[in-house]
Amino acid sequence: MAVANSLSAVGHGAEAVECSLNGVGKRAGNAPLEEIVVAISARGDQYGAETDIATKLLFRSARLVSTVTGFTVPANKPVIGDNAMNTDMYEQGTDRKLINPEDVGIFRGNLVLGRHSTQKAFEDRVFELGFLLNKQTAQEAYSRFVRLAERKKLVTDRDIEALVSPLCTETGDMYELVNFVINTGSMIPSTATIIMKSSAGETVKVATGTGPVDASFKAIDKVFGITVKLEDFSLQSVSEGEDALGDASVKIRCGDRLFTGKGVSADIVEASIKAYIHALNKAAATLSE
């Protein structure tokens, strides 16, 4: 109803409406920005209005907000969800197109990426998916892509998004994961050995926990030496099949601030570790400012 009410207001002369992107806005419950903008763009004659918003940046903006907040865009989300623009939208009873995927920044090419794909082809696809990378992060993203392509015959767009998303928010990490060893079972407490490196050299910490992920997080806490509270942890499959990547997301609270982290790996424990380190690096960077 928020979208319908907003569009009705525009049709009756309203010059501005409050809205949100991925649910983030001036207040909770605001109408989605992309739905209002696309409706006005497609049927400006009916509403007697237009906007100056660059519609081709809608998809890219939503992906950026998703990366920063840690909230995944649902597949059934209108306009910017994975299932939203599988077909072009036509005006009922005519052959006139109202909305094309490209109009909101969604480009679905027929190019299939694999281990023989060039860095240029990979970077072009990353750009089409809505990510802007500098030279350093682009090289790191391609290196991760090559390692993944060696295990998977075909790399999907969702795989690429999962690989690239964490890189978009990495800024001068204090610690980097070198290696980890997990010892777990139903008859023994889980033990994690975490090896990390920083400008001062390598650090090794060991901790036990109620499971491999809990033990790993406690060992990582020892490395960073800062007090945080785990607010949320989620893990989902990026694509289908036994070779699918695991996409982990964590939220931690440090003082009065929340920090999100994302990690991707074919090993779900490694994905969880990377996500937690990602979040802690953000918290540590803030504390050092």
ZADO-1210 file (C-alpha; in nm, 4 decimals, padded with zeros to 6 digits):
<atoms>
<atom x="00.0000" y="00.0000" z="00.0000" code="MET" pos="1"/>
<atom x="00.2921" y="00.2358" z="00.0586" code="ALA" pos="2"/>
<atom x="00.3770" y="00.2364" z="-00.3134" code="VAL" pos="3"/>
<atom x="00.0135" y="00.2724" z="-00.4219" code="ALA" pos="4"/>
<atom x="-00.0470" y="00.5584" z="-00.1793" code="ASN" pos="5"/>
<atom x="00.2729" y="00.7353" z="-00.2855" code="SER" pos="6"/>
<atom x="00.1905" y="00.7059" z="-00.6561" code="LEU" pos="7"/>
<atom x="-00.1653" y="00.8233" z="-00.5914" code="SER" pos="8"/>
<atom x="-00.0245" y="01.1264" z="-00.4129" code="ALA" pos="9"/>
<atom x="00.2044" y="01.2024" z="-00.7074" code="VAL" pos="10"/>
<atom x="-00.0887" y="01.1710" z="-00.9443" code="GLY" pos="11"/>
<atom x="-00.2767" y="01.4270" z="-00.7374" code="HIS" pos="12"/>
<atom x="00.0047" y="01.6807" z="-00.7390" code="GLY" pos="13"/>
<atom x="00.2541" y="01.5785" z="-00.4693" code="ALA" pos="14"/>
<atom x="00.6022" y="01.7024" z="-00.5592" code="GLU" pos="15"/>
<atom x="00.7902" y="01.4753" z="-00.3170" code="ALA" pos="16"/>
<atom x="00.7363" y="01.1408" z="-00.1446" code="VAL" pos="17"/>
<atom x="00.9462" y="00.9689" z="00.1209" code="GLU" pos="18"/>
<atom x="01.0878" y="00.6321" z="00.0246" code="CYS" pos="19"/>
<atom x="01.3599" y="00.3816" z="00.1081" code="SER" pos="20"/>
<atom x="01.6192" y="00.1577" z="-00.0562" code="LEU" pos="21"/>
<atom x="01.6291" y="-00.2021" z="00.0691" code="ASN" pos="22"/>
<atom x="01.4105" y="-00.0929" z="00.3585" code="GLY" pos="23"/>
<atom x="01.6609" y="00.1703" z="00.4705" code="VAL" pos="24"/>
<atom x="01.5137" y="00.5189" z="00.4752" code="GLY" pos="25"/>
<atom x="01.4117" y="00.8129" z="00.6886" code="LYS" pos="26"/>
<atom x="01.1693" y="00.5921" z="00.8781" code="ARG" pos="27"/>
<atom x="01.0663" y="00.2275" z="00.8755" code="ALA" pos="28"/>
<atom x="00.7938" y="00.1244" z="00.6328" code="GLY" pos="29"/>
<atom x="00.8692" y="00.3752" z="00.3603" code="ASN" pos="30"/>
<atom x="00.7781" y="00.2825" z="00.0036" code="ALA" pos="31"/>
<atom x="01.0620" y="00.1278" z="-00.2027" code="PRO" pos="32"/>
<atom x="01.2420" y="00.3916" z="-00.4076" code="LEU" pos="33"/>
<atom x="01.2895" y="00.1700" z="-00.7127" code="GLU" pos="34"/>
<atom x="00.9199" y="00.0789" z="-00.7432" code="GLU" pos="35"/>
<atom x="00.8078" y="00.4410" z="-00.7361" code="ILE" pos="36"/>
<atom x="01.0766" y="00.5596" z="-00.9766" code="VAL" pos="37"/>
<atom x="01.0122" y="00.2820" z="-01.2307" code="VAL" pos="38"/>
<atom x="00.6348" y="00.3353" z="-01.2172" code="ALA" pos="39"/>
<atom x="00.6737" y="00.7079" z="-01.2823" code="ILE" pos="40"/>
<atom x="00.9344" y="00.6439" z="-01.5522" code="SER" pos="41"/>
<atom x="00.7115" y="00.3925" z="-01.7309" code="ALA" pos="42"/>
<atom x="00.3844" y="00.5857" z="-01.6983" code="ARG" pos="43"/>
<atom x="00.4862" y="00.9460" z="-01.6531" code="GLY" pos="44"/>
<atom x="00.2021" y="01.0478" z="-01.8824" code="ASP" pos="45"/>
<atom x="-00.0498" y="00.9025" z="-01.6404" code="GLN" pos="46"/>
<atom x="00.1021" y="01.0572" z="-01.3284" code="TYR" pos="47"/>
<atom x="00.1990" y="01.3843" z="-01.4916" code="GLY" pos="48"/>
<atom x="00.5412" y="01.3700" z="-01.3296" code="ALA" pos="49"/>
<atom x="00.9019" y="01.2695" z="-01.3829" code="GLU" pos="50"/>
<atom x="01.2157" y="01.2248" z="-01.1713" code="THR" pos="51"/>
<atom x="01.5826" y="01.3079" z="-01.2192" code="ASP" pos="52"/>
<atom x="01.6922" y="00.9740" z="-01.0748" code="ILE" pos="53"/>
<atom x="01.9278" y="00.7683" z="-01.2930" code="ALA" pos="54"/>
<atom x="01.7247" y="00.4475" z="-01.3206" code="THR" pos="55"/>
<atom x="02.0207" y="00.2486" z="-01.4529" code="LYS" pos="56"/>
<atom x="02.1861" y="00.2853" z="-01.1112" code="LEU" pos="57"/>
<atom x="01.8945" y="00.1381" z="-00.9143" code="LEU" pos="58"/>
<atom x="02.0169" y="-00.2209" z="-00.9237" code="PHE" pos="59"/>
<atom x="02.3758" y="-00.1218" z="-00.8458" code="ARG" pos="60"/>
<atom x="02.2661" y="00.0989" z="-00.5562" code="SER" pos="61"/>
<atom x="02.0553" y="-00.1801" z="-00.4063" code="ALA" pos="62"/>
<atom x="02.3504" y="-00.4192" z="-00.4233" code="ARG" pos="63"/>
<atom x="02.5749" y="-00.1630" z="-00.2535" code="LEU" pos="64"/>
<atom x="02.3262" y="-00.1112" z="00.0305" code="VAL" pos="65"/>
<atom x="02.2939" y="-00.4881" z="00.0661" code="SER" pos="66"/>
<atom x="02.6714" y="-00.5222" z="00.0979" code="THR" pos="67"/>
<atom x="02.6987" y="-00.2492" z="00.3611" code="VAL" pos="68"/>
<atom x="02.4004" y="-00.3522" z="00.5738" code="THR" pos="69"/>
<atom x="02.4363" y="-00.7284" z="00.5362" code="GLY" pos="70"/>
<atom x="02.0698" y="-00.7686" z="00.4360" code="PHE" pos="71"/>
<atom x="02.0241" y="-00.9834" z="00.1260" code="THR" pos="72"/>
<atom x="01.7829" y="-00.8571" z="-00.1406" code="VAL" pos="73"/>
<atom x="01.5017" y="-01.1173" z="-00.1648" code="PRO" pos="74"/>
<atom x="01.4741" y="-01.2926" z="-00.4999" code="ALA" pos="75"/>
<atom x="01.1056" y="-01.1935" z="-00.5261" code="ASN" pos="76"/>
<atom x="01.1723" y="-00.8245" z="-00.4600" code="LYS" pos="77"/>
<atom x="01.0026" y="-00.6177" z="-00.7326" code="PRO" pos="78"/>
<atom x="01.2327" y="-00.4451" z="-00.9843" code="VAL" pos="79"/>
<atom x="01.5693" y="-00.5382" z="-00.8261" code="ILE" pos="80"/>
<atom x="01.5185" y="-00.9005" z="-00.7122" code="GLY" pos="81"/>
<atom x="01.6750" y="-01.1895" z="-00.9029" code="ASP" pos="82"/>
<atom x="01.3346" y="-01.3057" z="-01.0278" code="ASN" pos="83"/>
<atom x="01.1924" y="-00.9611" z="-01.0998" code="ALA" pos="84"/>
<atom x="01.3253" y="-00.8928" z="-01.4476" code="MET" pos="85"/>
<atom x="01.3387" y="-01.2355" z="-01.6095" code="ASN" pos="86"/>
<atom x="01.1113" y="-01.1034" z="-01.8843" code="THR" pos="87"/>
<atom x="01.0439" y="-00.7598" z="-02.0260" code="ASP" pos="88"/>
<atom x="00.7238" y="-00.5905" z="-01.9101" code="MET" pos="89"/>
<atom x="00.4756" y="-00.4890" z="-02.1782" code="TYR" pos="90"/>
<atom x="00.1703" y="-00.2693" z="-02.1588" code="GLU" pos="91"/>
<atom x="-00.1353" y="-00.4931" z="-02.1533" code="GLN" pos="92"/>
<atom x="-00.2939" y="-00.5325" z="-02.4956" code="GLY" pos="93"/>
<atom x="-00.0050" y="-00.3678" z="-02.6828" code="THR" pos="94"/>
<atom x="00.3459" y="-00.4419" z="-02.8030" code="ASP" pos="95"/>
<atom x="00.4889" y="-00.1364" z="-02.6229" code="ARG" pos="96"/>
<atom x="00.7590" y="-00.2158" z="-02.3713" code="LYS" pos="97"/>
<atom x="00.7219" y="-00.0480" z="-02.0332" code="LEU" pos="98"/>
<atom x="01.0339" y="-00.1727" z="-01.8534" code="ILE" pos="99"/>
<atom x="01.3479" y="-00.3497" z="-01.9712" code="ASN" pos="100"/>
<atom x="01.5977" y="-00.5082" z="-01.7295" code="PRO" pos="101"/>
<atom x="01.8647" y="-00.2756" z="-01.8677" code="GLU" pos="102"/>
<atom x="01.6539" y="00.0252" z="-01.7651" code="ASP" pos="103"/>
<atom x="01.7276" y="-00.0461" z="-01.3990" code="VAL" pos="104"/>
<atom x="02.0862" y="-00.1619" z="-01.4515" code="GLY" pos="105"/>
<atom x="02.0319" y="-00.5379" z="-01.4885" code="ILE" pos="106"/>
<atom x="02.2317" y="-00.6886" z="-01.7725" code="PHE" pos="107"/>
<atom x="02.1845" y="-01.0577" z="-01.8449" code="ARG" pos="108"/>
<atom x="02.4356" y="-01.1630" z="-02.1034" code="GLY" pos="109"/>
<atom x="02.4754" y="-01.5058" z="-02.2591" code="ASN" pos="110"/>
<atom x="02.8483" y="-01.5152" z="-02.1842" code="LEU" pos="111"/>
<atom x="02.9362" y="-01.8082" z="-01.9566" code="VAL" pos="112"/>
<atom x="03.2434" y="-01.7580" z="-01.7403" code="LEU" pos="113"/>
<atom x="03.4839" y="-02.0391" z="-01.6588" code="GLY" pos="114"/>
<atom x="03.8486" y="-02.0982" z="-01.5785" code="ARG" pos="115"/>
<atom x="03.9561" y="-01.9842" z="-01.9260" code="HIS" pos="116"/>
<atom x="03.7772" y="-01.6483" z="-01.9048" code="SER" pos="117"/>
<atom x="04.0003" y="-01.3443" z="-01.9279" code="THR" pos="118"/>
<atom x="04.0256" y="-01.0804" z="-01.6573" code="GLN" pos="119"/>
<atom x="03.8677" y="-00.8276" z="-01.8958" code="LYS" pos="120"/>
<atom x="03.5604" y="-01.0497" z="-01.9468" code="ALA" pos="121"/>
<atom x="03.5348" y="-01.1027" z="-01.5721" code="PHE" pos="122"/>
<atom x="03.5635" y="-00.7306" z="-01.4906" code="GLU" pos="123"/>
<atom x="03.3036" y="-00.6440" z="-01.7547" code="ASP" pos="124"/>
<atom x="03.0608" y="-00.8884" z="-01.5959" code="ARG" pos="125"/>
<atom x="03.1330" y="-00.7531" z="-01.2474" code="VAL" pos="126"/>
<atom x="03.0494" y="-00.4032" z="-01.3697" code="PHE" pos="127"/>
<atom x="02.7260" y="-00.5230" z="-01.5313" code="GLU" pos="128"/>
<atom x="02.6276" y="-00.6848" z="-01.2009" code="LEU" pos="129"/>
<atom x="02.6511" y="-00.3465" z="-01.0324" code="GLY" pos="130"/>
<atom x="02.9927" y="-00.3453" z="-00.8639" code="PHE" pos="131"/>
<atom x="03.2592" y="-00.0779" z="-00.8949" code="LEU" pos="132"/>
<atom x="03.6090" y="-00.2006" z="-00.8095" code="LEU" pos="133"/>
<atom x="03.9432" y="-00.0236" z="-00.8083" code="ASN" pos="134"/>
<atom x="04.2497" y="-00.1810" z="-00.9673" code="LYS" pos="135"/>
<atom x="04.3648" y="-00.3578" z="-00.6508" code="GLN" pos="136"/>
<atom x="04.0285" y="-00.5083" z="-00.5556" code="THR" pos="137"/>
<atom x="03.9606" y="-00.6017" z="-00.9193" code="ALA" pos="138"/>
<atom x="04.2826" y="-00.8064" z="-00.9252" code="GLN" pos="139"/>
<atom x="04.1941" y="-00.9751" z="-00.5957" code="GLU" pos="140"/>
<atom x="03.8419" y="-01.0496" z="-00.7198" code="ALA" pos="141"/>
<atom x="03.9778" y="-01.2078" z="-01.0372" code="TYR" pos="142"/>
<atom x="04.2225" y="-01.4205" z="-00.8362" code="SER" pos="143"/>
<atom x="03.9327" y="-01.5484" z="-00.6242" code="ARG" pos="144"/>
<atom x="03.7316" y="-01.6126" z="-00.9387" code="PHE" pos="145"/>
<atom x="04.0128" y="-01.8198" z="-01.0941" code="VAL" pos="146"/>
<atom x="04.0444" y="-02.0319" z="-00.7792" code="ARG" pos="147"/>
<atom x="03.6696" y="-02.0911" z="-00.7804" code="LEU" pos="148"/>
<atom x="03.6607" y="-02.1662" z="-01.1544" code="ALA" pos="149"/>
<atom x="03.9211" y="-02.4385" z="-01.1044" code="GLU" pos="150"/>
<atom x="03.6669" y="-02.6241" z="-00.8866" code="ARG" pos="151"/>
<atom x="03.3481" y="-02.5366" z="-01.0781" code="LYS" pos="152"/>
<atom x="03.2947" y="-02.5830" z="-01.4501" code="LYS" pos="153"/>
<atom x="03.0595" y="-02.2855" z="-01.4742" code="LEU" pos="154"/>
<atom x="03.0572" y="-01.9806" z="-01.2467" code="VAL" pos="155"/>
<atom x="02.7164" y="-01.8175" z="-01.2097" code="THR" pos="156"/>
<atom x="02.6324" y="-01.4521" z="-01.1542" code="ASP" pos="157"/>
<atom x="02.5372" y="-01.5331" z="-00.7946" code="ARG" pos="158"/>
<atom x="02.8826" y="-01.6869" z="-00.7427" code="ASP" pos="159"/>
<atom x="03.0453" y="-01.3701" z="-00.8749" code="ILE" pos="160"/>
<atom x="02.8280" y="-01.1466" z="-00.6558" code="GLU" pos="161"/>
<atom x="02.9216" y="-01.3517" z="-00.3509" code="ALA" pos="162"/>
<atom x="03.2932" y="-01.3280" z="-00.4330" code="LEU" pos="163"/>
<atom x="03.2917" y="-00.9554" z="-00.4991" code="VAL" pos="164"/>
<atom x="03.0577" y="-00.8250" z="-00.2275" code="SER" pos="165"/>
<atom x="03.3022" y="-00.8570" z="00.0656" code="PRO" pos="166"/>
<atom x="03.5737" y="-00.6773" z="-00.1337" code="LEU" pos="167"/>
<atom x="03.3565" y="-00.3680" z="-00.1742" code="CYS" pos="168"/>
<atom x="03.3802" y="-00.2876" z="00.1966" code="THR" pos="169"/>
<atom x="03.7359" y="-00.3989" z="00.2784" code="GLU" pos="170"/>
<atom x="03.9472" y="-00.1002" z="00.3795" code="THR" pos="171"/>
<atom x="04.2937" y="-00.1525" z="00.5229" code="GLY" pos="172"/>
<atom x="04.2325" y="-00.4752" z="00.7138" code="ASP" pos="173"/>
<atom x="04.4240" y="-00.5027" z="01.0402" code="MET" pos="174"/>
<atom x="04.4381" y="-00.8840" z="01.0325" code="TYR" pos="175"/>
<atom x="04.4263" y="-01.1379" z="00.7518" code="GLU" pos="176"/>
<atom x="04.3525" y="-01.5085" z="00.7785" code="LEU" pos="177"/>
<atom x="04.6516" y="-01.7317" z="00.7029" code="VAL" pos="178"/>
<atom x="04.5239" y="-02.0748" z="00.8021" code="ASN" pos="179"/>
<atom x="04.3000" y="-02.2570" z="01.0453" code="PHE" pos="180"/>
<atom x="04.2733" y="-02.6058" z="01.1925" code="VAL" pos="181"/>
<atom x="03.9519" y="-02.7442" z="01.3405" code="ILE" pos="182"/>
<atom x="03.9278" y="-03.0519" z="01.5626" code="ASN" pos="183"/>
<atom x="03.5687" y="-03.1477" z="01.6349" code="THR" pos="184"/>
<atom x="03.3406" y="-03.4418" z="01.6992" code="GLY" pos="185"/>
<atom x="03.0430" y="-03.5605" z="01.8999" code="SER" pos="186"/>
<atom x="03.2598" y="-03.7031" z="02.1806" code="MET" pos="187"/>
<atom x="03.5079" y="-03.4169" z="02.2235" code="ILE" pos="188"/>
<atom x="03.4830" y="-03.0382" z="02.2600" code="PRO" pos="189"/>
<atom x="03.5518" y="-02.8490" z="01.9377" code="SER" pos="190"/>
<atom x="03.8943" y="-02.6867" z="01.9198" code="THR" pos="191"/>
<atom x="04.0003" y="-02.4211" z="01.6708" code="ALA" pos="192"/>
<atom x="04.3528" y="-02.3051" z="01.5926" code="THR" pos="193"/>
<atom x="04.3552" y="-01.9756" z="01.4028" code="ILE" pos="194"/>
<atom x="04.6655" y="-01.8344" z="01.2342" code="ILE" pos="195"/>
<atom x="04.6451" y="-01.4699" z="01.1283" code="MET" pos="196"/>
<atom x="04.8910" y="-01.2091" z="01.0135" code="LYS" pos="197"/>
<atom x="04.9231" y="-00.8346" z="01.0495" code="SER" pos="198"/>
<atom x="05.1955" y="-00.5771" z="00.9950" code="SER" pos="199"/>
<atom x="05.3552" y="-00.7044" z="01.3183" code="ALA" pos="200"/>
<atom x="05.3762" y="-01.0649" z="01.1948" code="GLY" pos="201"/>
<atom x="05.1797" y="-01.3851" z="01.2459" code="GLU" pos="202"/>
<atom x="04.9637" y="-01.4629" z="01.5496" code="THR" pos="203"/>
<atom x="04.8392" y="-01.8057" z="01.6559" code="VAL" pos="204"/>
<atom x="04.5508" y="-01.8512" z="01.8991" code="LYS" pos="205"/>
<atom x="04.3602" y="-02.1601" z="02.0172" code="VAL" pos="206"/>
<atom x="04.0124" y="-02.1809" z="02.1703" code="ALA" pos="207"/>
<atom x="03.7416" y="-02.4352" z="02.2443" code="THR" pos="208"/>
<atom x="03.3684" y="-02.3967" z="02.1924" code="GLY" pos="209"/>
<atom x="03.0365" y="-02.5723" z="02.1493" code="THR" pos="210"/>
<atom x="03.1042" y="-02.6250" z="01.7795" code="GLY" pos="211"/>
<atom x="03.3650" y="-02.5475" z="01.5115" code="PRO" pos="212"/>
<atom x="03.2227" y="-02.2026" z="01.4365" code="VAL" pos="213"/>
<atom x="03.1924" y="-02.1023" z="01.8033" code="ASP" pos="214"/>
<atom x="03.5462" y="-02.2214" z="01.8748" code="ALA" pos="215"/>
<atom x="03.6787" y="-02.0330" z="01.5716" code="SER" pos="216"/>
<atom x="03.5079" y="-01.7098" z="01.6727" code="PHE" pos="217"/>
<atom x="03.6516" y="-01.7324" z="02.0254" code="LYS" pos="218"/>
<atom x="04.0026" y="-01.7867" z="01.8878" code="ALA" pos="219"/>
<atom x="03.9629" y="-01.4872" z="01.6553" code="ILE" pos="220"/>
<atom x="03.8466" y="-01.2755" z="01.9513" code="ASP" pos="221"/>
<atom x="04.1770" y="-01.3559" z="02.1215" code="LYS" pos="222"/>
<atom x="04.3690" y="-01.2333" z="01.8172" code="VAL" pos="223"/>
<atom x="04.1917" y="-00.8983" z="01.7967" code="PHE" pos="224"/>
<atom x="04.1691" y="-00.8433" z="02.1712" code="GLY" pos="225"/>
<atom x="03.8540" y="-00.6314" z="02.1548" code="ILE" pos="226"/>
<atom x="03.5203" y="-00.6948" z="02.3222" code="THR" pos="227"/>
<atom x="03.2326" y="-00.7531" z="02.0824" code="VAL" pos="228"/>
<atom x="02.8938" y="-00.9226" z="02.0986" code="LYS" pos="229"/>
<atom x="02.7690" y="-01.1451" z="01.8185" code="LEU" pos="230"/>
<atom x="02.4244" y="-01.0103" z="01.7250" code="GLU" pos="231"/>
<atom x="02.3428" y="-01.2268" z="01.4249" code="ASP" pos="232"/>
<atom x="02.4914" y="-01.5073" z="01.2175" code="PHE" pos="233"/>
<atom x="02.3482" y="-01.6577" z="00.9004" code="SER" pos="234"/>
<atom x="02.4701" y="-01.8992" z="00.6374" code="LEU" pos="235"/>
<atom x="02.3157" y="-01.9774" z="00.3014" code="GLN" pos="236"/>
<atom x="02.4036" y="-02.1509" z="-00.0224" code="SER" pos="237"/>
<atom x="02.4927" y="-01.9174" z="-00.3080" code="VAL" pos="238"/>
<atom x="02.3852" y="-02.1567" z="-00.5822" code="SER" pos="239"/>
<atom x="02.2642" y="-02.5141" z="-00.6217" code="GLU" pos="240"/>
<atom x="02.4675" y="-02.8323" z="-00.6295" code="GLY" pos="241"/>
<atom x="02.7270" y="-02.9988" z="-00.4110" code="GLU" pos="242"/>
<atom x="02.9965" y="-02.7560" z="-00.5308" code="ASP" pos="243"/>
<atom x="02.7944" y="-02.4486" z="-00.4279" code="ALA" pos="244"/>
<atom x="02.9592" y="-02.1697" z="-00.2326" code="LEU" pos="245"/>
<atom x="02.8564" y="-02.0960" z="00.1239" code="GLY" pos="246"/>
<atom x="02.7794" y="-01.7291" z="00.1916" code="ASP" pos="247"/>
<atom x="02.8131" y="-01.6334" z="00.5594" code="ALA" pos="248"/>
<atom x="02.6974" y="-01.3057" z="00.7160" code="SER" pos="249"/>
<atom x="02.7615" y="-01.1866" z="01.0705" code="VAL" pos="250"/>
<atom x="02.6644" y="-00.8816" z="01.2714" code="LYS" pos="251"/>
<atom x="02.8602" y="-00.7806" z="01.5786" code="ILE" pos="252"/>
<atom x="02.8127" y="-00.5023" z="01.8297" code="ARG" pos="253"/>
<atom x="03.1147" y="-00.3096" z="01.9501" code="CYS" pos="254"/>
<atom x="03.0145" y="-00.0465" z="02.2022" code="GLY" pos="255"/>
<atom x="02.7061" y="00.1226" z="02.0601" code="ASP" pos="256"/>
<atom x="02.7811" y="00.0439" z="01.6945" code="ARG" pos="257"/>
<atom x="02.6902" y="-00.2479" z="01.4707" code="LEU" pos="258"/>
<atom x="02.9311" y="-00.3921" z="01.2147" code="PHE" pos="259"/>
<atom x="02.8551" y="-00.6451" z="00.9421" code="THR" pos="260"/>
<atom x="03.0852" y="-00.8940" z="00.7764" code="GLY" pos="261"/>
<atom x="03.0547" y="-01.1322" z="00.4823" code="LYS" pos="262"/>
<atom x="03.2577" y="-01.4358" z="00.3879" code="GLY" pos="263"/>
<atom x="03.2389" y="-01.6786" z="00.0963" code="VAL" pos="264"/>
<atom x="03.3919" y="-02.0219" z="00.0576" code="SER" pos="265"/>
<atom x="03.3073" y="-02.3752" z="-00.0503" code="ALA" pos="266"/>
<atom x="03.3875" y="-02.4646" z="00.3128" code="ASP" pos="267"/>
<atom x="03.1103" y="-02.3262" z="00.5347" code="ILE" pos="268"/>
<atom x="03.3406" y="-02.3028" z="00.8386" code="VAL" pos="269"/>
<atom x="03.5935" y="-02.1024" z="00.6387" code="GLU" pos="270"/>
<atom x="03.3145" y="-01.8778" z="00.5092" code="ALA" pos="271"/>
<atom x="03.2030" y="-01.8159" z="00.8690" code="SER" pos="272"/>
<atom x="03.5574" y="-01.7374" z="00.9806" code="ILE" pos="273"/>
<atom x="03.6094" y="-01.4915" z="00.6949" code="LYS" pos="274"/>
<atom x="03.2802" y="-01.3160" z="00.7714" code="ALA" pos="275"/>
<atom x="03.3685" y="-01.2758" z="01.1395" code="TYR" pos="276"/>
<atom x="03.7169" y="-01.1444" z="01.0589" code="ILE" pos="277"/>
<atom x="03.5632" y="-00.9044" z="00.8073" code="HIS" pos="278"/>
<atom x="03.3336" y="-00.7587" z="01.0736" code="ALA" pos="279"/>
<atom x="03.6071" y="-00.7408" z="01.3393" code="LEU" pos="280"/>
<atom x="03.8432" y="-00.5603" z="01.1022" code="ASN" pos="281"/>
<atom x="03.5746" y="-00.2923" z="01.0571" code="LYS" pos="282"/>
<atom x="03.5303" y="-00.2606" z="01.4323" code="ALA" pos="283"/>
<atom x="03.9058" y="-00.2455" z="01.4937" code="ALA" pos="284"/>
<atom x="03.9489" y="00.0222" z="01.2261" code="ALA" pos="285"/>
<atom x="03.6820" y="00.2356" z="01.3935" code="THR" pos="286"/>
<atom x="03.8432" y="00.1999" z="01.7375" code="LEU" pos="287"/>
<atom x="04.1827" y="00.3052" z="01.5992" code="SER" pos="288"/>
<atom x="04.0477" y="00.6287" z="01.4482" code="GLU" pos="289"/>
</atoms>
